[in-house]
Amino acid sequence: MDEATNTTEVKSGTRIEQFKSRPVTDNGRKGESPVAAEPAGPPKTIFREYFESAVVTVIMALFGMTFIVQAVKVPTGSMQNTITIGDHLLVNKFIFGPGPLLSFLPQREIRRGDIIVFKYPGNPNNPLDDQRPDNIPFKTNYVKRVIGLPGDHIEVREKLVYVNGKPLPEHQIISRDHDDIDSTAELENNKPLDIIDDPPLKPGETYNVYFSENRRLDSGFDKVVPPDHYFVMGDNRNNSADGRVWGFVPRDLIIGRAMFVYWSYDESQPFNSPLDFFTNSRWSRTGTMVR
């Protein structure tokens, strides 16, 4: 039945109101209009479906790499044995996100003992060191452990680190680096340190640091960490160019916190066939949490 078009006039005092009858559907019930079917578009081709999926994947990956996680590779032995040369790490960029910290988000301030990834700030004491192609200031990624927070007084005396006058509790392990035996065998540095003496843990010691039995540790660092800066050191204390050499890390150069090893590869081994990829990969380190 077609929509009714009759009107009815009702006189109430001096006002005349007009009412339009409600539409009537084919089933006889008022107030319900038939739903028009959506026009069917042309079917998507396989190419279009794959293209749209690829675009969405790229956008999500770029968003994640920009704001959430980043993959980095460890090229040096300054964090042996905590992190091994050839480890590929995932870095949590969100946890130290810029701006005010929100309680309902998994964010927090940088803490002493955190292993962070940051852009190398440069060495004002030795500008020639910054001319190396693998050591470009504000571009090359470094991985170190946070020792000093803004305002801390840091003093290094041989194996001990003092923070605000108190010795920092660190589990000290005596080890032997492979270049202690042959300093020309650079590829040998890819191997973990040999443990000579690993004493029992003492209260408060939450991470390991390694010292060579054949090397004397440099002393004499005695400074206060400036505001919005951090003092960092490598766990391989005899073989680490860190804050003792080039100073402090500005807050805006810190990328995030190292989370875990998603893949590790021993580049010191020869690669003669695709099978070497599997034999040279350190599968036991896959999924290892960085602490």
C-alpha angles and dihedrals in degrees: 000000000000122000110278116246102183119117130206124212119214119191115210113173105308096334123095116200125195122209125197116212116246117253117267121216128213091265091058098247118128126231097028121107123195113258113241115229116243113250110253113238126214113289117261117251122231089248092055093049092051091045093052091047091050093050092051091047092051092048092050091046093050091048092050094047091048101047111011118028140003133191119228135175124224109228102173139053099235091113099042124168095014089056122015128217107264095032115139110211136197111222123208104224095172099062094070094034118165121257129036117339114244117213095219093056126075093252133123144160122277111271134204108266096031116135105225137185116220143159112269106256096207133251113267089182094059115022091176089068089061092059092073111110090229095050108054115160116244090009111057114082118233129193118207142143121260110243104159130040126202110296096017120135106227123196125174119202113175106292096352128084117200120204114194090341097310125104112250111239106240128159101240117207124188110224143161121237115214093236087059084075099039117006091191094060097088094167090059087069088074089074122087118258118271109245114229102169126007108179122198118278118265125211112285096019105127102160140031130247124188130219129188117238090215101047133073115226119234116247135187104081107137117157144127117245109243122232114283091014135104135207115225136183136185120246090231090071098185094050106040130105098205142131091320087066107034106017131235136353117238114229094239091060094059112105101185148284122306108243113178146329111264094178138000127196130187104223092183090074121085120257111213103145140012088262089067088069089068097041094046094048114097097226093174089067094052109116093011111153116232112234 
